Amino acid sequence: MRYVVIMAGGSGTRLWPLSRRESPKQLLKIVDGRSLLRLAFERALAVVPPERIVVVTSAAYVDAVRAELPEMAYDSILGEPEGRDSLNACAWPAAVLAARDPDAVIAQVTADQVIEPVEAWADALSEAFAIAEEGPDVLVTLGVVPTSAHTGYGYLQRGEPLPGHPSACLVANFKEKPSLATAAMYVTSGDYWWNAGMFVWRAATFLRQLEALEPETYAAITTLAAHPERLAEIFPTLPKNSVDYAIMEPVAHGEGSARVAAVELPVQWRDVGGFASLADVLPGDDHGNVGNARLATLDATNNIVLDHSGPGRLVALLGVSDLVVVQTPDATLVAHRDQAEKLKALVAEIARTSPEFA
């Protein structure tokens, strides 16, 4: 059967002070009054029923996820004792679902994306499911047709067409976040798609690649699936690694026993990693200022202004441009937009000097 696994474990430090350790970005109601996790869950319902949706999150967020998604079964929310990167967020649910259903085919998606239209996403995911179901030797990723030379996304290089699937191809290579000049070259060539970080695979196929390429992780994960009571003992010992580095890139280069295919995802796609990408989904004025704040401006342009400090507040901007201004009840951020990607480092400093605000 088909399943959707939603990865929702990160804390989202690049959206501080909105997101904190106790209120991660995937649970913030920042898009039309709904959380990113709720949006991801509603997308998943377009392809599978609720009983075949699994959420992988931090153990600290399990209760909040249950409250946000009351439709989900109790055993369909997996709480990681600590973050061990995306490989283990893929491997653990794959082993769990394979134990329940040896024929499980899994779509692995994330909870920090805004995707429109949902119908096109569902169609692409259904095609990816079909490709994975046709044979036991393929891992499928989804590629977004780039609309700009974006330096914040990884890219995948398209290879040979996949027979019988006109919107799919084999993947020749994965490329990390490029320079602006390189990104422009990728877009101009037409041979590259943005790497959407979404995958579809048979659980058994993925686990075979894991066994061949990361045998230590495979042994631990399969033991954990058989003995869930040992979660607190086993999970923190798993080697940290990303699924791209550990599985997708080596398999695309001929290691392992599978191939990597990609399906075109013809959607408006935003990976909400920070304020710059969040700005794309916020309402704005005629001067490029976006956000949810009650705003008064004079000679102010292209600012991102978010007010989560409570009702009855006004934010006034005079003669400033390209700022990020964020208010919460206990913290305020003012940053230049081109410095916003450094927020992770700032939050690390805040955690060291004022941990109650991190």
N, C-alpha and C positions, 0 to 999 in steps of 0.2 A: 504493500500500500504506500501511498504518498504521504509525506509528513513535511511540515515546515518547522524549522528550528530558528528561533529569534535570539540572536546574541545581544544581551542587554546588561553587560556587566561593568562598563566603564563609568568613571565618575564625572568625566567631562570637564577637566580643569581649564580648558580654553574658553569656557563660558562662565568662569568665576566673575562676580560673586553670585550669579544666579544658581549655578550648580556647585554643590559642596559634597563632602563625603556623605552627609546625611540626606542630601537631596540631589541625586544625580540628574544629569541632563535628560536622560530618556524618560524621566517621570515629571519633568516640568511641562506645564500646560502652556506652551509658547506658540502653537500654531492653531489659530482659530479656536482657542480654548481647549485644545486637546493635546495630550502628551505625544511625544514621538513614539513611545511604546504602544499607545493605543492606536496610532496611525498604522504602525507596522502590523499589529494584530488584525486590524480591520482589512488591511491588504491581504494578509494570509488567508482570511476567510473567503477571499475570492477564488481560492484554489483548493482548499481542504476544509473539512468541518472542524469545529473548535477542539474536539477530542484528539485531533491529530496535529495539534500545535504544541510545541515545547518551547519554553523560555529558559535560557541559560543566563543567570545573573549572579551577582554577589550574594553570599549568604546573608549579608546585612540588609539586602533590599528585598528579600523574599516576601516578607509580610506586606511591604508596600506594593510589590508586583501583584500579589493576590488581591489587594484592595482595588488596584487599577484594572485588573482583568478578572473579575469574579466569575466569568464564564469558564475559566480554565480548571481542569482537574487538579487535585492536590498533588499528584505525583508527576505532573507535567511541568513543574517549575523546579529546575535544578539550581541549587545554590552553591556556588564555589566558595570554599573557605577563604581563599585568596586568589587574586588574579594571576593566572599563569599563561597569559597571551592567547592568541586566537587558535593556535593548533589544538590546545586542550579544550577550548570552548567548542571545537568541532568534534574532537575525538571522543570526549566523554558522552555526549548525546548519541553519537553514532554507535558506540558500544552498547549503550542502554537500549536504543531502539532495535539494534540487531538482535539483542537477546529476547526482546518481546516479539519481533517480527523479522525472521531471517530474510524476507524479501523487501525490507524497508528501503524506500527511495526518498532521500532527504534533500529538501531545499534549505540551504543555510543562508540566512539573511541577517541584516543588522537592524538595530532599533534607532539609528541616528540619521536616517535618511528621509527626505521628502521627495515623493515620486508622483508625477502626474503625466498622463492619466493612468489611473489604476488598471483600467481595462487592458491597456497595452502592456503593462507590467505583467498582468496575469497571463496574457497570451504568450509572452516571451518565456515566462516560467513554465507554462504548460508544454511549450516546445522543448525546453531544456529537460523536463521530466521525461518526455517521450524519447529523447536521445539517450538519456541514461538508462531507460528501460529496455532499449533495443539491444544492448550488448553489455557484457560485464567488464569491459575494458576501457571505459571512458569516464573522465571527470569533466563536468561542464561548468564553465563560468559565464557570467553575463557581462557584455561590454556595451557601454553607452557611447553612441556616436558623439564625438566632441563638438561643442559649439564654439569653443575658444581655446586658445593656447594656455591652458590652465597649468600652473606649476605646483598646485597642491594635491594633484591626483597622480596615482600610478597609471601606466598605460600597458596595454597588451598589443602585441604585433600579430596581425592576422596572417594565417598561413593558407593552406589549400582549402578550397570549399569542401563542405561536408555533404556527400551525395544524399539526395533526398530531402535536404533541409536548406532551402535557398537563403535563409537568414542566418545560417550558422557556418562556421569554419573551424579548422584546427588552429591552435595557438602556436605560433612559431617562437614567441619569446615574451617575457614580462619585463617591463622597464619601470624603474623606480621614478619618483618625482623628479622631473627634468628641469633644466634651466629654461628660461623663457625662449631662447633661440631654438633649443632642441624641441620644446613643446610645439613651437610654430612649425618646425619641420615635420613633426609627426602629423599635425593636423592637415598641413598642405598636401602631404603624400597620400592621404586617404587610406593608409594601410594600418592605422592604429585606432583603437577604441580606448576610452577611459575604462580602467579596471574598477568595476562597481563593487567589488568585495562581496559578491553573492555567488553561491555555488550550488550545483545540484549533482548528486552522486548516489549510486547504490551504497548503502551502508557497508555491505560486504566488500565492494570495490575499494572504497576509501580505506577500510581497515587493512586490506591486503597491502596497499601502498604504504600505510603507516608501519606495518610489520616489517616491510623490506627496507624502508628508509629511516625509520625512527624506532628500532626494536625495543629500546628501553621504555619509551612512552607507550608503545603497544602493549607490552607485558603489564605495565602498571594499570592502564586503562581497562583492559579486559579483566584483570583481577578486581578492579573497583566495580565494574558492572556486575560481576558475580557476587561481590560482597559489599553492598552499599553502606553497610554499617561501619566500614573502614574508611569512609570518606575523609574524615579529619586527619587520619594517619597517612593516607596515600596521596591525596591531591597536592598538598604543599611540597611533595618531593618531585613532582613532575617537572622535567626540564622546560624552561620558558622558551617558546619559539613561536613564530607566526606561521600560519598555514601556508602562506605564499612561499616563504623561504624553505619550509620543511617538506612540503608536498607538491604544490602546484608548479613551482619553477623547476625542480628536479624532474618531475614527470614530463613536463613540456620539453625538456632537453634530452629525453630518452631514457632516463632512469626509471626504475619501477617497472610495472608490467601493464600500464595503462597509457592512454593518450589524453590530452587536454583539448577540449573543444570549447568554442565560445558561441553564444547566441546574441544577436543584436538586440539591444534594448532601446527602442525608439521612443524615449520619454524625456520629459524635463526632470532631471535628476540632480538633487543637491545633497551632498554629504555634509550634514550639519556638525562640522567639527569645531567651528568657532564663530565669532560674531560676523565675520565677513560673509560666510555662507548663510548664516541665519538671516542676514539682512535681505537676502533675495526673496524671502517668503514673508517679510513684514510690510505692513502698509506704509505709504510715504506721502510726502507733500510735493509741491511743484519745484522744490529746490534740492531734491535728492536726500532730504532728511527722512529717515525711516525709524519705526519703532512703535511702542504702545503708549508712550508717555503723553500726558497733556502738555503741549509744547507751545512756547512763544519764542519766535526767532526774529532777528534782524541781521541781515548780512551774514547768515549762517547757512552753509551748504554741505551736503554729503555727510551728515553726521548720523550715527546710530545711537538712538536714545531709548533706553528701556527703564521703566519705573515699576518696580515690584515692592515699593516701600509702604504701600497702603493708599487708601483713597484720599482725595483732597489735596494732592500735591501738584505743583507746577514746576516744570523745568524750563528755564529761560536761557537761550543761547544768543550771544552777541558777538559778531565778527569772528566766528571760528568755523573751521572746515575740517572735515575728515577726522572727526573725533569719535570715540566710543565712550558713551556716558551711561553707566548702569547704576541704578539705586536699588538697594534692598533695605530692610529695616535696620540692619546693623553694619552695612558696609557700602561704600561707594567706589566705583572704578571710573577713572578718567584716563584714557589712553589714546594715542594716535592710532588711526586705523592700520597704518603700515607697521606698527609695533605689536599688534594684537596677537600675532603668532607666538610672541615671547611670554604669553600669560602663564604657560606651564612653569617656566622658571620663576616667575613672580610668585605663583602659588606655592612653590617649593620653599621660597624664602618666607612667605607668610606662615607656612606650616612650621617652620623652624622658630620664628620669632613670636608669632601670635597664633598658636595652633587652634584656638577656639574659633577662629574665623576661616579656617581652611576648609 
